Amino acid sequence: MMRHTITLCWLTLVFTGWFTGAAVAQAPTKAADAPPRTPTETVQAFYSLLRERRFAEAFELHVCGPAVAKLTAQQMADLEPEFLKLSGGIPEKLMTSGETVTGEDATVFVVIPSGIVANGKPQTTTAPIGLILSEGRWLIGDRETQALAVAHGGNFFKLSEEGVFLTMAQNEDAIARLVTQLIEIEQVFARNNRGQYGTLPELIAQRGQFREGIAKILELLQTGEIVGHTIEIVVTPDRRDYAIYVIPKRHNYDGRYSFYADRNGVRYRNYGGARIEKDTPGNKTLN
């Protein structure tokens, strides 16, 4: 089953609350001709800038930077209490225990208190911070969050607070499960109809041939829409094959991914809300 995790800005920073207060660190600066920061340097600079309350500069090192850059002065002021929460527990020296780099993705491991005391001494553990390489610079976060920040600009944080992105991820998971079920439904339909597959209206019209749980699912699809997505099933002229197409009604609000499915499985990708085909470049296979 596909699991989509949207790493929002706040989730990326959540472990900062485990730190105790310390003196303000001096954020490392970069000369114009200096080499790009390493992933570890990026994480250290980001949290140092947060602690100094240089929020605009800090988010230049984060995938949410495009959203912060488009905030109005009033929006920035409204969000300042949240930014202050992020910066309140950052220590003077942020300890790391290493980094891994695989192509254009990296992980920095930050040492944090585990909350466990052994032999009178507080124990530590590590928390992973993910980064991506974007235009030659390492940024904290992931590409999906970056795409949302670019798409929504200054509204990104408002939509996050309203739970839009959480709902979107839930929609995507529901659609992934539904499309998988539709493949099974088509298999049953074909066995009952001399090897011929059915369109969505035909499946719905003959839902009585399915067990109760499946019949209820089909009943929910009578409009061809569900959880902010439209669904279409196309059969070949001889009705010996079919293709399932699912797209979000509002891209980056109801969902990010378009889905394609046939007897061989499910494919999906972020395609700007447009329909994908079996061989659309960049398709991913649903596990």
Backbone bond lengths (Angstrom), bond angles and torsions (degrees), N, CA, C in turn:
res aa  C-N    CA-C-N  psi(-1)  N-CA   C-N-CA  omega(-1)  CA-C   N-CA-C  phi
1 M - - - 1.457 - - 1.517 109.59 -
2 M 1.323 115.87 135.05 1.457 120.18 179.09 1.506 109.19 -74.58
3 R 1.328 115.90 132.86 1.454 121.01 175.95 1.515 107.90 -119.26
4 H 1.338 117.54 117.26 1.459 121.50 178.10 1.512 108.62 -96.03
5 T 1.314 116.16 126.65 1.454 120.04 176.40 1.514 108.13 -116.23
6 I 1.313 116.69 116.18 1.453 120.80 175.46 1.510 107.89 -91.46
7 T 1.325 117.07 110.54 1.458 120.78 179.64 1.520 108.34 -87.68
8 L 1.323 116.80 89.15 1.451 121.66 179.18 1.522 109.74 -71.13
9 C 1.314 115.37 163.92 1.464 119.78 -177.10 1.512 111.55 -53.63
10 W 1.322 117.35 -44.12 1.455 119.32 -175.74 1.521 111.29 -67.01
11 L 1.321 117.53 -36.18 1.458 119.87 -179.51 1.515 110.78 -69.02
12 T 1.310 117.74 -33.89 1.454 121.45 177.79 1.515 111.35 -61.93
13 L 1.330 116.12 -29.64 1.459 121.02 -171.66 1.515 113.60 -105.94
14 V 1.333 118.27 4.40 1.455 120.27 -166.61 1.518 113.19 -60.90
15 F 1.334 118.86 -30.60 1.458 119.14 -174.72 1.514 112.94 -70.42
16 T 1.338 119.13 -11.48 1.461 120.19 -178.10 1.518 111.51 -60.44
17 G 1.320 117.60 -26.40 1.455 120.55 -179.30 1.518 113.01 -66.67
18 W 1.331 119.13 -13.17 1.460 121.44 -178.98 1.517 112.47 -83.33
19 F 1.336 117.26 -11.98 1.450 119.89 -176.86 1.530 110.98 -82.88
20 T 1.320 115.57 157.95 1.456 120.85 171.36 1.518 108.33 -96.79
21 G 1.323 116.40 159.15 1.455 120.56 -177.74 1.520 111.81 -65.30
22 A 1.323 116.32 153.30 1.462 121.79 178.90 1.516 107.89 -156.71
23 A 1.312 115.49 175.57 1.456 120.14 -179.13 1.517 110.67 -65.15
24 V 1.320 116.44 154.95 1.450 121.52 -179.37 1.522 110.22 -68.28
25 A 1.351 115.12 134.95 1.463 119.52 177.90 1.511 109.78 -91.35
26 Q 1.292 116.17 152.46 1.458 121.40 175.36 1.520 108.33 -86.66
27 A 1.298 116.90 117.76 1.452 119.78 -179.10 1.522 109.85 -69.26
28 P 1.336 116.89 131.63 1.447 118.67 178.81 1.513 110.91 -65.11
29 T 1.282 117.06 137.72 1.458 121.68 178.65 1.517 109.19 -104.37
30 K 1.319 116.04 158.44 1.443 122.27 -178.43 1.515 109.77 -122.83
31 A 1.307 115.77 127.12 1.456 119.66 174.23 1.524 108.94 -70.49
32 A 1.313 115.76 159.38 1.456 120.15 -175.66 1.523 111.61 -59.39
33 D 1.338 117.31 -33.85 1.455 120.20 -177.55 1.524 112.60 -99.09
34 A 1.334 117.69 10.08 1.452 120.94 -179.61 1.528 109.69 -74.14
35 P 1.330 117.83 151.10 1.462 119.96 178.05 1.522 110.89 -66.36
36 P 1.329 118.46 156.11 1.466 120.78 179.49 1.525 111.25 -58.61
37 R 1.322 115.74 150.67 1.451 120.21 177.70 1.526 110.36 -65.63
38 T 1.310 116.02 147.50 1.456 120.84 170.52 1.528 108.18 -74.37
39 P 1.333 118.62 167.49 1.464 119.10 175.95 1.525 112.82 -55.19
40 T 1.331 117.70 -44.00 1.466 120.19 -179.62 1.520 110.84 -64.41
41 E 1.329 117.50 -43.19 1.465 120.64 178.10 1.527 110.61 -62.08
42 T 1.316 116.76 -36.94 1.468 120.67 179.40 1.513 110.78 -63.24
43 V 1.334 117.15 -46.54 1.468 121.00 179.65 1.519 110.18 -62.67
44 Q 1.326 118.01 -45.08 1.456 121.07 -179.33 1.524 111.29 -63.15
45 A 1.327 116.69 -42.88 1.463 120.07 179.62 1.514 111.34 -65.76
46 F 1.318 116.66 -41.02 1.462 121.02 -178.85 1.520 111.26 -58.85
47 Y 1.326 116.77 -50.42 1.454 119.47 -177.18 1.526 112.60 -71.97
48 S 1.303 116.94 -29.33 1.462 119.04 174.70 1.524 110.94 -66.59
49 L 1.315 116.36 -43.17 1.463 120.42 178.06 1.523 111.29 -64.69
50 L 1.331 116.74 -38.09 1.459 119.14 176.03 1.515 110.65 -60.70
51 R 1.315 116.24 -44.09 1.458 119.81 -178.20 1.521 110.81 -63.72
52 E 1.306 117.21 -33.49 1.466 121.41 177.81 1.526 112.06 -79.97
53 R 1.333 116.13 -0.75 1.457 122.34 -179.36 1.528 111.90 64.79
54 R 1.288 116.20 27.38 1.471 121.71 174.75 1.532 106.57 -95.05
55 F 1.325 114.45 69.07 1.451 120.80 -168.27 1.528 112.99 -66.00
56 A 1.316 117.64 -42.76 1.461 119.86 -179.16 1.522 110.48 -60.55
57 E 1.345 116.72 -42.08 1.464 120.57 178.52 1.523 111.09 -67.88
58 A 1.326 116.11 -39.18 1.464 119.78 -179.42 1.520 110.85 -60.36
59 F 1.327 116.51 -44.96 1.454 119.25 -175.15 1.521 113.32 -76.95
60 E 1.313 117.43 -4.54 1.461 119.33 168.28 1.524 110.39 -68.69
61 L 1.332 116.36 -14.90 1.464 122.23 179.02 1.530 111.48 -103.62
62 H 1.313 117.24 15.01 1.463 122.79 -175.65 1.523 109.54 -131.70
63 V 1.323 115.99 150.62 1.465 119.30 179.96 1.521 112.58 -64.21
64 C 1.338 117.92 -18.76 1.465 120.75 176.85 1.520 112.30 -81.21
65 G 1.327 116.88 2.38 1.464 121.03 -179.72 1.520 114.25 -51.55
66 P 1.353 119.38 -45.01 1.466 119.50 179.81 1.526 113.15 -59.75
67 A 1.330 117.01 -31.47 1.467 119.96 178.13 1.515 110.90 -73.92
68 V 1.327 116.81 -43.31 1.469 120.58 179.43 1.523 110.18 -64.29
69 A 1.333 116.56 -40.02 1.471 120.57 -177.88 1.525 111.94 -62.75
70 K 1.338 117.65 -25.40 1.464 120.63 -177.00 1.531 113.13 -98.57
71 L 1.336 116.72 5.27 1.454 119.20 176.89 1.525 110.72 -70.01
72 T 1.316 115.71 140.58 1.456 119.28 172.33 1.532 107.96 -75.68
73 A 1.324 115.19 168.26 1.465 119.45 178.75 1.524 110.77 -59.18
74 Q 1.325 117.12 -38.76 1.455 120.78 179.53 1.524 111.07 -68.09
75 Q 1.339 116.59 -42.22 1.461 120.08 178.41 1.523 111.08 -62.94
76 M 1.317 115.58 -39.00 1.465 119.78 178.73 1.526 109.93 -64.35
77 A 1.312 116.25 -41.24 1.458 120.15 178.86 1.527 111.07 -65.52
78 D 1.337 116.30 -38.68 1.466 120.23 179.27 1.525 111.53 -64.62
79 L 1.332 116.00 -33.45 1.462 120.21 -176.95 1.528 112.90 -88.34
80 E 1.310 117.55 -10.05 1.464 120.01 -176.07 1.532 112.73 -55.69
81 P 1.348 119.98 -40.63 1.473 118.40 177.60 1.525 112.98 -58.74
82 E 1.336 116.81 -35.39 1.461 119.49 178.48 1.521 110.44 -70.99
83 F 1.324 116.30 -41.27 1.466 119.55 177.21 1.526 110.37 -61.70
84 L 1.326 116.32 -38.91 1.464 119.95 179.89 1.528 111.18 -64.56
85 K 1.331 116.72 -35.27 1.462 119.38 176.47 1.528 110.35 -61.26
86 L 1.329 115.79 -38.94 1.457 120.10 -179.15 1.515 111.50 -66.56
87 S 1.318 116.76 -35.11 1.454 120.48 -173.23 1.520 113.29 -89.69
88 G 1.331 117.28 -9.59 1.456 119.78 -170.08 1.507 116.26 -68.25
89 G 1.335 119.70 -27.00 1.456 119.78 -174.10 1.506 114.98 -116.19
90 I 1.323 117.15 21.91 1.465 119.73 -175.68 1.520 110.04 -86.10
91 P 1.336 118.22 127.36 1.463 120.68 -177.47 1.519 112.45 -76.31
92 E 1.323 114.64 165.20 1.466 119.95 179.92 1.519 111.09 -60.10
93 K 1.317 116.17 -41.24 1.456 120.15 -179.14 1.518 109.13 -120.83
94 L 1.314 116.09 114.34 1.445 121.53 179.98 1.529 108.50 -86.23
95 M 1.319 116.29 115.27 1.459 120.67 -176.42 1.528 110.59 -87.27
96 T 1.326 116.06 135.18 1.453 121.37 175.43 1.528 109.07 -122.94
97 S 1.329 115.23 157.45 1.459 119.06 -178.88 1.514 112.78 -119.05
98 G 1.327 116.02 15.17 1.456 119.24 176.81 1.507 112.27 135.97
99 E 1.310 115.78 175.10 1.447 121.93 178.20 1.522 109.63 -147.04
100 T 1.310 116.08 154.58 1.462 121.48 173.29 1.524 107.70 -125.65
101 V 1.319 116.32 142.05 1.460 122.07 179.30 1.523 108.52 -129.03
102 T 1.319 115.75 125.17 1.457 121.38 175.64 1.517 108.34 -128.86
103 G 1.309 115.78 101.26 1.464 119.66 -177.86 1.511 110.90 63.19
104 E 1.327 116.23 -117.83 1.459 121.43 -177.94 1.527 111.99 -104.38
105 D 1.325 115.89 22.20 1.463 121.52 176.21 1.520 109.11 -127.22
106 A 1.319 116.22 144.04 1.464 120.63 -179.50 1.522 109.90 -143.99
107 T 1.311 115.06 158.25 1.457 122.05 175.13 1.516 108.65 -134.49
108 V 1.328 116.27 128.73 1.461 121.83 175.22 1.522 107.30 -109.42
109 F 1.324 115.92 134.05 1.460 120.65 -177.89 1.526 109.15 -102.44
110 V 1.327 115.63 117.91 1.458 122.84 -176.33 1.525 108.91 -102.57
111 V 1.321 116.49 135.42 1.464 121.80 -179.51 1.523 108.72 -83.10
112 I 1.323 116.49 126.36 1.461 121.61 -178.26 1.532 109.54 -136.71
113 P 1.332 118.33 157.17 1.467 120.60 175.34 1.527 110.75 -62.64
114 S 1.328 116.74 138.85 1.458 120.92 -179.66 1.517 112.55 -87.82
115 G 1.351 116.49 -13.64 1.458 120.08 -175.70 1.516 112.87 85.62
116 I 1.338 116.14 2.08 1.468 121.14 179.99 1.526 109.21 -108.32
117 V 1.314 116.34 137.03 1.463 121.91 177.12 1.526 108.09 -113.25
118 A 1.324 116.30 125.38 1.463 121.66 178.79 1.527 109.10 -127.67
119 N 1.339 116.41 129.58 1.465 121.38 -178.44 1.529 111.80 55.15
120 G 1.320 114.57 35.57 1.456 119.79 178.31 1.514 114.97 77.62
121 K 1.347 117.85 5.81 1.464 120.45 -177.88 1.528 110.48 -119.55
122 P 1.331 117.09 132.12 1.467 120.34 176.10 1.527 110.14 -62.75
123 Q 1.314 115.87 134.22 1.451 120.88 179.37 1.534 110.34 -94.00
124 T 1.316 115.28 158.39 1.469 120.41 -179.73 1.525 110.24 -121.12
125 T 1.296 114.58 162.56 1.456 122.23 173.33 1.520 107.42 -141.86
126 T 1.309 118.24 -176.17 1.460 120.41 179.75 1.523 109.97 -118.94
127 A 1.323 115.48 146.44 1.462 122.22 176.28 1.523 108.10 -119.82
128 P 1.323 118.10 129.44 1.466 120.18 -179.80 1.527 111.95 -81.33
129 I 1.311 116.25 136.40 1.462 122.85 174.01 1.518 107.37 -117.22
130 G 1.329 117.21 118.61 1.457 121.13 -178.49 1.518 111.95 -86.29
131 L 1.321 115.62 145.91 1.462 122.13 177.60 1.525 109.39 -137.33
132 I 1.329 114.97 157.88 1.457 121.10 173.29 1.520 108.94 -128.03
133 L 1.320 115.96 153.62 1.454 121.28 175.07 1.517 107.95 -91.45
134 S 1.333 116.79 120.29 1.455 121.97 -176.59 1.521 109.16 -133.44
135 E 1.325 116.39 116.77 1.463 122.37 179.93 1.528 110.70 52.90
136 G 1.320 115.66 42.57 1.458 121.23 174.79 1.518 115.38 81.54
137 R 1.352 117.59 4.64 1.469 121.02 -179.78 1.516 109.69 -125.21
138 W 1.320 115.81 145.20 1.458 120.27 173.56 1.519 109.67 -82.64
139 L 1.331 116.08 131.94 1.459 122.55 179.05 1.519 108.91 -126.04
140 I 1.325 116.64 140.76 1.452 121.69 176.67 1.530 109.23 -73.93
141 G 1.332 116.49 133.40 1.454 120.96 179.08 1.512 111.82 121.25
142 D 1.341 116.13 -164.64 1.462 121.22 -178.36 1.521 110.30 -128.98
143 R 1.310 115.69 167.44 1.464 121.02 -174.40 1.526 112.60 -68.66
144 E 1.311 117.01 -32.21 1.464 119.05 -179.57 1.523 110.59 -67.40
145 T 1.331 117.29 -42.19 1.461 120.29 177.09 1.519 110.27 -66.27
146 Q 1.333 117.17 -38.75 1.457 120.76 177.51 1.530 110.68 -59.75
147 A 1.336 116.77 -43.41 1.463 120.40 179.90 1.523 111.22 -62.80
148 L 1.332 117.10 -39.23 1.457 120.78 177.99 1.521 111.45 -67.26
149 A 1.328 116.70 -39.12 1.464 120.68 178.83 1.519 110.64 -63.67
150 V 1.329 116.33 -40.46 1.468 120.64 178.42 1.530 110.01 -67.42
151 A 1.329 116.73 -42.74 1.463 121.05 -175.79 1.524 112.38 -67.44
152 H 1.331 117.08 -39.34 1.463 120.48 -172.25 1.522 113.69 -102.17
153 G 1.314 117.66 -14.08 1.456 119.65 176.38 1.515 112.76 54.91
154 G 1.330 115.81 -132.41 1.457 121.24 -176.39 1.516 114.32 -64.66
155 N 1.340 117.64 -16.00 1.463 120.42 178.51 1.524 112.83 -83.99
156 F 1.329 116.64 -5.56 1.463 120.96 -175.22 1.525 111.45 -54.70
157 F 1.323 116.98 -49.41 1.461 120.57 -174.69 1.526 111.46 -70.08
158 K 1.324 116.80 -35.32 1.458 120.77 177.65 1.532 109.89 -64.13
159 L 1.322 116.93 -44.80 1.454 120.83 180.00 1.528 111.30 -66.43
160 S 1.322 115.24 -36.13 1.463 119.45 177.17 1.526 110.20 -63.09
161 E 1.334 115.72 -45.71 1.470 120.66 -179.38 1.525 110.64 -62.54
162 E 1.322 116.76 -34.99 1.458 121.06 -178.40 1.528 112.44 -79.10
163 G 1.316 117.12 -5.00 1.454 120.46 178.00 1.518 114.92 83.84
164 V 1.343 116.83 13.35 1.465 120.24 -177.80 1.527 111.00 -61.47
165 F 1.327 116.80 -43.77 1.462 119.29 -175.62 1.525 111.87 -72.00
166 L 1.314 116.88 -33.28 1.462 120.06 175.74 1.529 109.80 -65.13
167 T 1.327 116.54 -44.19 1.460 120.57 177.31 1.517 111.00 -61.65
168 M 1.323 116.57 -40.11 1.459 121.08 179.28 1.530 111.03 -60.49
169 A 1.327 116.90 -44.54 1.461 120.70 179.15 1.526 110.49 -64.31
170 Q 1.331 116.50 -38.92 1.468 119.70 177.76 1.526 110.80 -65.68
171 N 1.336 116.90 -39.12 1.464 120.76 176.08 1.522 110.80 -59.40
172 E 1.321 115.93 -44.77 1.468 120.77 -177.34 1.523 111.27 -63.40
173 D 1.310 116.34 -42.28 1.461 119.32 178.13 1.532 110.82 -64.99
174 A 1.333 116.40 -40.22 1.464 120.19 178.98 1.525 110.56 -63.63
175 I 1.328 116.88 -41.46 1.470 120.46 179.69 1.515 110.46 -66.53
176 A 1.326 117.75 -40.51 1.469 120.60 178.92 1.525 110.21 -58.67
177 R 1.321 116.56 -43.25 1.464 120.12 178.53 1.527 111.24 -67.11
178 L 1.339 115.76 -41.38 1.457 120.28 -177.56 1.529 111.37 -63.90
179 V 1.321 117.20 -45.09 1.462 120.04 -178.49 1.521 110.50 -62.59
180 T 1.321 116.66 -39.00 1.460 120.57 176.28 1.524 110.72 -61.65
181 Q 1.330 116.16 -40.18 1.472 120.20 178.03 1.523 111.40 -67.04
182 L 1.333 116.90 -35.58 1.463 119.71 -179.57 1.519 111.33 -64.58
183 I 1.331 117.49 -33.36 1.466 119.95 175.52 1.525 109.69 -62.48
184 E 1.326 116.83 -44.37 1.465 121.07 178.87 1.530 110.76 -64.91
185 I 1.338 115.40 -38.84 1.467 119.48 179.08 1.525 110.56 -63.26
186 E 1.331 116.84 -41.65 1.467 120.73 178.18 1.530 111.10 -62.86
187 Q 1.312 117.67 -37.22 1.463 120.45 178.88 1.523 110.95 -63.64
188 V 1.325 116.17 -43.08 1.464 120.60 178.18 1.524 110.21 -65.94
189 F 1.314 116.71 -43.37 1.469 121.25 -179.76 1.524 110.30 -59.51
190 A 1.340 116.42 -44.72 1.469 119.93 -178.99 1.530 111.21 -64.08
191 R 1.323 117.72 -38.96 1.467 119.92 178.46 1.529 111.08 -62.82
192 N 1.333 115.93 -32.72 1.460 120.40 -178.65 1.525 113.17 -88.14
193 N 1.334 116.68 -5.50 1.469 119.86 -174.49 1.520 111.51 -134.56
194 R 1.331 115.85 45.73 1.461 122.92 172.90 1.531 112.97 54.21
195 G 1.319 115.35 39.81 1.458 119.88 175.26 1.509 115.32 79.79
196 Q 1.318 117.09 8.54 1.458 120.63 -178.83 1.530 109.96 -99.41
197 Y 1.337 114.88 136.84 1.463 120.98 179.42 1.523 110.07 -90.58
198 G 1.328 116.28 165.21 1.450 120.30 -176.08 1.513 113.74 -123.89
199 T 1.326 115.23 153.83 1.460 120.58 171.69 1.518 108.33 -73.75
200 L 1.313 116.87 170.08 1.464 119.45 179.76 1.525 111.92 -60.87
201 P 1.338 120.34 -45.45 1.469 118.92 177.48 1.531 112.55 -59.66
202 E 1.333 117.19 -34.14 1.466 120.14 179.82 1.527 110.88 -70.85
203 L 1.323 116.20 -40.27 1.466 119.46 177.10 1.524 110.39 -61.44
204 I 1.335 115.08 -41.86 1.464 119.85 -178.82 1.525 110.39 -66.85
205 A 1.336 115.84 -42.54 1.463 119.91 -178.14 1.522 111.53 -63.76
206 Q 1.323 117.58 -30.69 1.462 121.44 -177.84 1.527 111.85 -108.27
207 R 1.333 116.28 28.90 1.456 119.71 -177.16 1.525 113.04 -65.74
208 G 1.355 116.53 -15.40 1.443 119.86 178.63 1.516 113.53 -64.87
209 Q 1.335 117.62 -18.20 1.467 120.14 -179.24 1.530 111.96 -82.08
210 F 1.343 115.97 -5.59 1.458 120.10 -178.66 1.529 110.08 -102.95
211 R 1.327 114.96 161.84 1.459 119.14 175.34 1.526 109.84 -63.81
212 E 1.324 115.69 163.16 1.467 121.42 -169.96 1.524 113.44 -56.32
213 G 1.346 117.25 -43.56 1.467 119.91 -177.91 1.509 112.36 -61.61
214 I 1.343 116.90 -42.27 1.466 121.17 179.64 1.526 110.23 -69.80
215 A 1.320 117.24 -39.17 1.465 120.61 179.03 1.521 111.21 -59.94
216 K 1.336 116.44 -37.99 1.462 119.86 179.07 1.521 110.91 -68.27
217 I 1.327 116.84 -38.20 1.464 119.83 177.00 1.522 110.17 -61.09
218 L 1.320 117.00 -46.11 1.461 120.66 -179.66 1.523 111.43 -64.01
219 E 1.313 116.48 -35.99 1.466 119.79 178.57 1.522 111.13 -61.72
220 L 1.326 116.87 -34.51 1.464 120.73 178.92 1.522 112.52 -69.59
221 L 1.323 117.14 -15.00 1.468 121.17 -175.09 1.522 112.78 -99.81
222 Q 1.311 117.76 13.65 1.467 119.87 -173.81 1.520 113.06 -62.27
223 T 1.326 117.68 -28.98 1.471 119.78 178.87 1.526 111.81 -85.79
224 G 1.328 117.20 -6.90 1.462 119.78 -176.04 1.510 112.56 78.00
225 E 1.337 115.98 11.54 1.464 120.55 -179.67 1.523 109.23 -135.65
226 I 1.329 115.44 146.98 1.453 120.88 175.25 1.524 108.77 -160.91
227 V 1.320 116.93 142.88 1.472 125.82 -178.28 1.534 112.22 37.03
228 G 1.310 115.67 49.01 1.461 120.00 174.64 1.513 115.32 75.59
229 H 1.322 118.53 18.00 1.460 122.32 179.90 1.527 110.09 -129.99
230 T 1.323 116.58 147.70 1.458 121.70 174.28 1.522 109.05 -101.32
231 I 1.334 116.23 143.47 1.457 122.30 -176.01 1.527 109.19 -126.00
232 E 1.329 115.50 134.13 1.460 121.46 176.34 1.526 108.41 -137.75
233 I 1.331 116.47 137.36 1.459 121.63 174.29 1.527 107.89 -118.12
234 V 1.322 115.61 122.99 1.462 122.47 -179.56 1.523 108.07 -110.04
235 V 1.329 116.93 129.72 1.463 121.00 177.01 1.526 109.17 -108.17
236 T 1.329 116.19 153.31 1.455 121.42 177.84 1.534 109.40 -73.04
237 P 1.346 117.48 161.88 1.472 119.57 -178.95 1.522 114.25 -54.49
238 D 1.353 116.97 -34.52 1.469 118.85 178.91 1.528 112.54 -87.59
239 R 1.341 115.88 -1.11 1.458 123.53 177.40 1.526 112.90 62.51
240 R 1.335 115.82 22.76 1.447 120.45 179.80 1.530 112.39 -96.87
241 D 1.308 116.60 0.64 1.467 120.88 177.53 1.521 108.59 -152.33
242 Y 1.296 116.49 166.40 1.456 121.03 -176.59 1.528 109.78 -153.66
243 A 1.314 116.18 165.17 1.469 123.01 173.36 1.521 107.75 -141.24
244 I 1.325 115.54 136.51 1.464 122.04 178.48 1.523 108.36 -107.11
245 Y 1.317 116.72 128.46 1.461 121.98 179.40 1.532 109.39 -119.61
246 V 1.324 116.19 130.42 1.460 121.03 177.70 1.525 108.37 -134.79
247 I 1.314 116.74 129.51 1.467 120.61 178.14 1.524 109.23 -135.43
248 P 1.344 117.42 149.94 1.471 119.96 176.51 1.521 110.46 -73.11
249 K 1.317 116.41 140.66 1.464 119.84 178.56 1.520 110.75 -67.76
250 R 1.320 116.65 -40.19 1.462 121.56 177.36 1.530 107.50 -124.47
251 H 1.299 114.69 102.05 1.460 119.96 -177.70 1.527 110.26 -60.84
252 N 1.328 115.87 135.28 1.470 124.05 -179.17 1.526 113.32 71.15
253 Y 1.335 116.86 7.11 1.467 121.21 170.44 1.531 109.64 -120.54
254 D 1.336 116.13 -56.42 1.457 120.49 178.24 1.528 111.78 -85.53
255 G 1.299 116.67 -23.24 1.459 121.64 -179.48 1.512 110.48 175.65
256 R 1.316 114.52 163.24 1.466 120.40 178.15 1.518 112.62 -103.16
257 Y 1.321 116.89 -26.60 1.464 120.71 -166.59 1.518 113.19 -103.23
258 S 1.327 114.36 142.32 1.464 121.80 166.42 1.523 107.08 -98.44
259 F 1.334 116.75 146.08 1.466 121.79 -176.80 1.520 110.78 -121.35
260 Y 1.326 114.88 144.62 1.464 122.26 171.87 1.525 106.83 -132.35
261 A 1.329 117.22 137.64 1.463 120.07 179.11 1.521 110.08 -143.60
262 D 1.332 114.53 146.49 1.456 122.00 171.52 1.525 107.26 -147.25
263 R 1.314 116.93 -163.70 1.463 119.82 -176.98 1.528 112.72 -63.40
264 N 1.328 116.57 -19.54 1.463 120.71 -176.99 1.524 113.38 -90.37
265 G 1.332 117.55 -1.97 1.451 119.46 177.44 1.521 113.27 127.39
266 V 1.316 115.01 -164.27 1.473 122.23 -173.22 1.519 109.82 -117.97
267 R 1.321 114.87 136.91 1.461 121.48 173.95 1.523 108.25 -123.21
268 Y 1.312 115.61 153.71 1.464 119.39 179.99 1.522 109.31 -153.70
269 R 1.309 115.86 159.24 1.457 121.91 171.66 1.521 109.51 -170.58
270 N 1.314 115.16 159.30 1.457 121.14 173.42 1.527 106.84 -78.90
271 Y 1.319 116.40 111.41 1.473 120.69 -173.74 1.522 111.03 -128.81
272 G 1.326 115.13 32.02 1.452 119.32 176.92 1.512 114.57 68.27
273 G 1.330 117.14 19.96 1.456 120.28 -179.40 1.508 113.94 86.81
274 A 1.352 118.01 1.56 1.462 121.56 179.56 1.519 111.12 -90.47
275 R 1.309 116.65 163.30 1.458 122.17 -179.88 1.520 110.83 -73.58
276 I 1.306 116.59 138.14 1.456 120.82 174.72 1.517 109.66 -105.44
277 E 1.329 115.37 156.68 1.450 122.15 175.62 1.525 109.23 -110.21
278 K 1.305 116.13 176.92 1.460 121.42 -177.47 1.518 112.17 -56.15
279 D 1.335 116.18 -39.18 1.470 120.79 -174.59 1.519 113.35 -108.89
280 T 1.328 118.67 22.29 1.464 120.64 177.47 1.532 109.26 -61.50
281 P 1.328 117.78 128.12 1.477 119.47 -179.58 1.533 111.99 -56.83
282 G 1.308 116.18 138.62 1.457 120.80 178.36 1.505 114.42 89.66
283 N 1.343 117.25 -0.94 1.457 118.59 176.89 1.518 112.01 -59.16
284 K 1.331 115.33 145.01 1.456 121.29 172.77 1.515 108.94 -113.21
285 T 1.316 116.57 152.43 1.459 121.00 -180.00 1.511 110.06 -95.27
286 L 1.306 116.34 130.55 1.458 121.26 178.34 1.515 109.37 -74.69
287 N 1.336 115.69 125.12 1.462 119.97 -179.43 1.518 110.74 -87.95
